[in-house]
Each structure stands twice: as C-alpha cells, then as structure tokens.
Amino acid sequence: IGSYEGTIEEAGVRFGALCDRAAEHGAVVGLEFLPFTNIVTAADALRIVEAADRPNGGVCVDIWHHERGAADLDLIRAIPAELITGIQMSDGTIAPALPDYKDDCLRNRVAPGDGEFRVDEFVSLLVDKGLDLPWSLEVCSDDAWEQPASSHVAHIATRMREALARAAARS
C-alpha cells in the first residue's frame, strides 16, 4: 500500500526491489490501492506495477477501496488478468458511516451482497477475466463481535458463494 514518495517510476523501482526480495522466497506481491494514499485507484497501482515489471508483482483489488474510491469498473477492467494477484471482498454503504476512512473501513464492512456496493458487477468482471486465485473475504465489522465467529464466517462465505454463482450464471 501507499503512500510513495517521488515519481511513479521511482515507486516502480522500489516496488520492483520488494518483488525481488519476495521472489527469493517464492512469494507474490500485490500492490493495493487505497483512496487515502497517493495510490488512489487501480490505475495508479497498475502504473507502479508496470513500471516495476516483475513476474511476481501485481495489483490487489479490494472492492471496498474500489467502491469508496474511483468506483470506475473500467479501471479494474484495464488490469491484465495476469497482473491481478489478490481479490478482497466485502460490502458496505456507499456513504461512509464514520468520518475517518480507516476507522470506517475496519468497523463497518458487511458480507458481499448485504450492502450497497456493486458486488455482482465487480465479481462478474473478475470471473470473466478467468482469474484462478483465491477470493479473500475481508469483512471487518463491529457486528462480527456480537455473534459467534463461526456464524459470521458461515454467513460471509455463503454470501460470497452466492455472488460467485450469480457471476458464473451470467458468463
């Protein structure tokens, strides 16, 4: 994640160095864009990843940061499938519930399909790219603490499976 100092090219050099260190351990590195940094959109992250030009470097796409940021599916569509290294899923309200972005992000996520985000369009776009990688459920929520962890996990997993099934039916 950002922020970075200097130019995109300089950020690419530093990201490339990180990828090189990770490659020594067989690891893949995904750069995540966050609207509260200077890597605001998927396009910003893609420019850095392309500048680094490493086989183990790519973009991590998180629907929360996408919807709360640019919310432009064309920016996600523009990322070559081979450069998407991770997908993080949740849902939420379009308008923040809390004034602090990070606080809202860590306290108010809901299961995919339980909020206002364009979950079906986001999932369909990524399924249509033919991605073969894990889908991470990142549902940080104050409500999660009010129920058994097993119930929270079962609900978000079910909602993610439903979103994937809808996307598969469309393809």
C-alpha positions in Angstrom: 0.0 0.0 0.0 1.0 3.6 -0.4 1.9 6.2 0.1 5.1 6.6 -2.0 7.5 9.5 -2.4 8.8 10.7 -5.7 7.6 9.7 -9.2 5.7 6.7 -10.4 8.9 5.4 -11.9 10.7 5.7 -8.6 7.8 3.9 -6.9 8.1 1.2 -9.6 11.8 0.8 -8.8 11.1 0.4 -5.1 8.2 -1.9 -5.7 10.4 -3.9 -8.1 13.0 -4.2 -5.3 10.3 -5.5 -2.9 9.2 -8.1 -5.6 12.9 -9.2 -6.0 13.2 -9.8 -2.2 9.9 -11.7 -2.2 10.9 -13.8 -5.2 13.8 -15.2 -3.1 11.1 -16.8 -1.0 8.7 -17.8 -3.8 6.3 -15.1 -2.8 4.0 -12.9 -4.9 3.4 -9.2 -4.1 0.1 -7.4 -4.6 0.1 -3.6 -4.5 -3.2 -2.4 -3.0 -4.7 0.9 -3.9 -6.2 3.0 -1.1 -8.1 6.2 -1.6 -6.5 7.8 1.5 -3.0 7.4 0.0 -1.4 8.6 -3.2 -2.1 5.2 -4.8 -5.8 6.2 -5.0 -7.1 4.0 -7.8 -6.4 0.7 -9.6 -4.9 2.8 -12.4 -2.3 4.2 -10.0 -1.4 0.8 -8.7 -1.2 -0.6 -12.2 1.2 2.2 -13.3 3.6 1.3 -10.5 3.3 -2.5 -11.1 4.0 -2.0 -14.8 7.0 0.3 -14.0 8.4 -2.4 -11.8 7.8 -5.1 -14.4 8.3 -8.1 -12.2 6.8 -11.6 -12.8 5.8 -11.9 -9.1 4.3 -8.4 -8.8 0.7 -7.3 -9.4 -2.3 -5.5 -8.1 -4.5 -6.5 -5.2 -8.1 -5.4 -5.9 -10.3 -4.7 -2.9 -13.9 -3.9 -3.6 -14.1 -1.6 -0.5 -11.3 0.7 -1.8 -12.7 0.5 -5.3 -16.2 1.5 -4.4 -15.2 4.1 -1.8 -12.6 5.5 -4.3 -13.0 5.9 -8.0 -15.8 3.3 -8.3 -14.9 3.0 -12.0 -15.1 -0.6 -13.2 -13.2 0.3 -16.3 -10.1 0.9 -14.1 -10.4 -2.7 -12.9 -11.2 -4.0 -16.4 -8.0 -2.4 -17.6 -5.8 -4.5 -15.3 -4.5 -7.5 -17.3 -5.7 -10.7 -15.6 -2.1 -11.9 -15.1 -1.4 -8.8 -13.0 -4.2 -9.3 -10.5 -2.6 -11.1 -7.5 -5.4 -10.9 -5.0 -9.0 -10.1 -4.6 -10.5 -8.8 -1.3 -14.3 -8.9 -1.0 -16.8 -7.3 1.4 -19.7 -4.8 1.0 -20.8 -1.7 2.7 -22.7 1.6 2.3 -21.7 4.0 -0.4 -21.6 6.9 2.0 -19.2 6.4 4.9 -20.8 5.7 8.3 -17.8 7.2 10.1 -15.7 10.3 9.2 -12.4 8.6 9.5 -11.8 6.3 6.4 -9.6 3.8 8.2 -11.9 3.5 11.2 -15.0 3.1 8.9 -13.1 0.5 6.9 -12.2 -1.6 9.9 -15.6 -1.4 11.6 -18.4 -1.3 9.0 -17.9 -3.9 6.3 -20.6 -6.4 5.7 -20.9 -9.6 3.7 -20.8 -9.4 -0.1 -24.4 -8.7 -1.2 -25.5 -7.3 2.2 -24.6 -3.7 1.4 -24.8 -1.1 -1.4 -21.7 -1.9 -3.4 -21.9 -3.2 -6.9 -20.8 -6.7 -5.8 -22.3 -8.6 -8.7 -20.8 -6.4 -11.4 -17.4 -6.4 -9.6 -17.4 -10.2 -9.2 -18.7 -10.8 -12.8 -15.9 -8.6 -14.2 -13.2 -10.6 -12.4 -14.8 -14.0 -13.2 -15.0 -13.0 -16.8 -11.2 -12.3 -16.7 -10.8 -16.1 -16.0 -8.9 -15.5 -12.8 -7.7 -18.6 -10.9 -6.8 -17.3 -7.5 -8.3 -17.2 -4.0 -11.0 -14.7 -3.1 -10.3 -13.2 0.3 -13.2 -12.2 2.5 -12.2 -9.1 4.4 -15.3 -8.3 6.5 -14.1 -6.2 9.4 -17.2 -5.3 11.4 -18.2 -4.3 14.9 -21.3 -6.5 14.4 -19.0 -9.6 14.0 -18.1 -9.3 17.7 -21.8 -9.7 18.6 -22.1 -13.3 17.3 -20.1 -16.5 17.3 -17.2 -16.3 14.9 -18.4 -19.5 13.2 -21.8 -17.8 12.4 -20.0 -14.7 11.0 -17.7 -16.8 8.8 -20.5 -19.0 7.6 -22.7 -16.1 6.6 -19.9 -14.2 4.7 -18.8 -17.4 2.9 -22.4 -18.2 1.9 -22.9 -14.7 0.5 -19.6 -14.9 -1.4 -20.6 -18.3 -2.9 -23.9 -16.8 -4.0 -22.2 -13.8 -5.7 -19.8 -16.2 -7.5 -22.7 -18.4 -8.6 -24.6 -15.4 -10.0 -21.4 -14.4 -11.9 -20.9 -17.9 -13.3 -24.6 -18.0 -14.4 -24.0 -14.7 -16.3 -20.8 -15.9 -18.0 
